[in-house]
Amino acid sequence: MLWVANQGAGITEISLKNDTLVKRIPLVAGADGITYDPVNRLVYAVGFDGNLTVVNTTTQMVVGTQAVGAGCAQSLAFDPASNSIYVGGGGCGGGALVVNPINLSIAARIPSPWSAGLDSYAVSYDPFANVMVLPSETSGNVSFVNATTNTLLASVTVASTLGFEMSVAINPARKEIYIAPGGLTDGSGIAVLNATSLAYIAEIPGRFGTPSLQYEPSQNRLFAVDENSGTIAWVNGTTDLLVGPPLPLKTPYHGAMYDAGSGAVYIATNDPYNDCGAPGSLTVLDPTTHPTIVGSVRTGDGPQQIAVDPLTHRVYTTNLCSNSVSVIDDRNNSVVNLSVPVGAGPEGIAVASDTGLVYVSDVYDSSIWTINQSTLVSSRLLNFSNYSQPAALAYDSVDHRMFVALYGASNVSVINTSSNALLPTTIPVGFNPQGLLYDATNGQLYVACSASGNVSIVNASTMKILGSVAADAGPVALALDGAAQVLYVANLNSGTVDMINTSSDTRIPGYVRVLTAPLGIVYAPATNQLDVMDENYGVVSVLANAPQVASVVSTPSPTEPGVRTYLTGQVVNGTAPYSYSVANAPPGCGLTGAFDMTCVIQTPGAYRIFFNASDSFGYPAWTILRFYVNASFGLVGLRAIQPVLDLGQPLDLRLNASGGTTPLSIEYFGLPTGCVTDDSPVVDCKPSSIGTFNVTALVTDAIGGSIQASTQVTVNAALAILAFASNPSVTFPGTPVDLSVITTGGSAPLSYSSVGLPPGCTSANASVLACTPSSLGNASIMVTVTDAVNESASATTTLVLAPRPTLGLDFSVFPTKITVGSPAEFTATATNVSGGANFAYVGLPPGCSGASLAVLVCTPNAAGNFSVTMTVTDGLGRTASSAATLEVVKAVPEPPGNSSVGSNGGPSWGTALALLVAAVAGGAIAGAAVMWVASRTRKRPPDLGAGDRPKAARDVGSQR
């Protein structure tokens, strides 16, 4: 911000970004003197009513006042060392006051060193000598006061009169004070005083009129800007002699642009004291003979920024005060159209050659305008929200996008120039973006943010912030040296130019000091020169006439560790003698004279050395040497992307070599059959045989050094399925089955998966799948086997699940009719049984137990007809039943007197039956024939029925 003291009005705050009024702070009697306190960030102003007013620059509010004497306060100076304010008085006997900035109390009064009427309307402070400088406007004397003791040190006569407006500058190198007269046109020069002895030394002659003085310590030069004649002259700080004639140049406020078509540099110039009261102009410079002015072309009022279209030979400039754009033909510097109307406050401008449109940002009404290059007809394209303040434009011709820096909103918006639609994405950057530059080589957008003091870096494709690089105070303008990958940043508030490495997006150490307030910057690649415009002094680039460092080369290049390397370069242009310095040199390097350097570097890497020079006038020059030290010959390794593979798969070998001197040659040994390769770090082939192969790569560099690396490759047979079957292949639901697969080849481990399985079976990673199907039907099952290198094979089989046959039961008793005490045999035969059978009897005659036997032999002990039911249950829970009838009768009594022996000497019938029962009960007649023997009386046994006769032979023992 710029704070201006207005007589009769007060304090005006002006934005230096666009020279627009921000706020007016009214004071009763206005403001005559003003100073800034950077320690407390306060502005102090004094008016003719004798009040000292304090303004907080953050809140822009008055925070205090102090009476210092009506009509006696005319000027102010701030001493940061003692944190004191000096108030110069005029009309009240001169002298000065010392004010405490904390409580605004008057700490001391310094009496006037002159008689009444010889007043000082100005006060200055020399921080190097800790001295207050009090010039007297009428007596031509300059008094010096010790700023610590507030006592008069000396008074020196420098002229017959100094005038009301005067300027003081300090040269700490020579310990000199420069005093310039004010308000005179009689040829008064600049007085030079010794800052130590306070004695008058000499006068620098010249007709300076009403100059402002500024000493630049980095340049060791004094600049004198004459507000009357609009010229600037500079003085060598060593000799106190003028350097060349004054340069007639109005103050360049904003824009500068290099025209690759004509090779000229165009600078928007204007009258600093009548910004919107007279037409501006474009000053045309010849970049080969800086600072020669080769022409001036009229523009509208208040030219700001410039855009050049080398294809159409058009130069466009925005005119802030006349609300227009001027169009110039760069072939003859003639005006094509002086005033194309565009809104209320045009500032930023960019040309989209591929669309035939010129885009203009309007900072006052927050809008974007376009101008048709063919017809020069303008139209409003779009509006932003209030106070967004679009300040700068940058065009991406590849993706057809226009970037807009919104100063008030602190972000960057994007316009699609194909559709001229505003994209919804906004890019938040630092505070108050004021400069934009798009680097097409890396696709990055650089944004100079003046309030936050940084350069935001944006990926133009993703529109995402990549990072931020801190700059000096107040970065406002950008210029790019694409060949050297250096971005120059003009810092308005610090009077410096920063450099950023665009390959690493890092700040290059150090900076170039220019004047006081660089507001415009342009790079001319044809001459490798950077031009900087200073807002306060109108100097077209203190770098413009600077010497240049011719390209520094290294021999050999690249080099290797331990190899002696020579770096040579020279300075051209400028004025001898030169001074030299080198920064960022690696260990092992040393200057042998001027820019000749010998290096023996032991550490491999990429190096960047900064070569700096300055000529006798302090003009700087620099260049950057990038050179490489290759690592000692080495090898990272040889590896197979897939070290185990199946026959038929491709083999991919990668060799990573490092160091050495190129070119490298490569030879392979032990490759699988079918692989043939050339001299390449990549082997891509299909082996035609199986086995394990030890592959070796031998690498040789250009100077004969060699190294080798090995790796192992295993090629397995192709994966195949030999058999896949179900055991059994036909079964019933509920019956377990095994699904087995047999494979050959492949790379272990193998994995298995099956589809088409019947209910009751689930896929498992196993070569044998055991399960129990639960439903009927035919299942077509497919198994897939996959090996470790993702090769696979498949096979199918069919499992038939048929209905299960009905459970059957055959049940009988033998004999069906017996006498009490005789044995009976119950026999059950079950068919279609699953999971075993369980037998149960119901209705057995007394004397027979209910054991769960398929064959039951028992001896009933009671007579009767018995219906016996047999029920069988299998493992599936199925049942079947059957019944058999047994008739048990009482035995016939033996007649009295009968012998147990028959008439023929054999046993009687009763005896034979008893033996049979005993034998059956004891199991003694197993496998023997049963013979019925007649008694001696030949009494016939009971009638057993035709179907109940005994069998000729029966295995009774096996049926128990």
Disulfide bonds with the S-S distance in Angstrom:
Cys72-Cys92 1.89
Cys276-Cys321 1.70
Cys589-Cys599 1.92
Cys675-Cys685 1.93
Cys761-Cys771 1.99
Cys848-Cys858 1.81
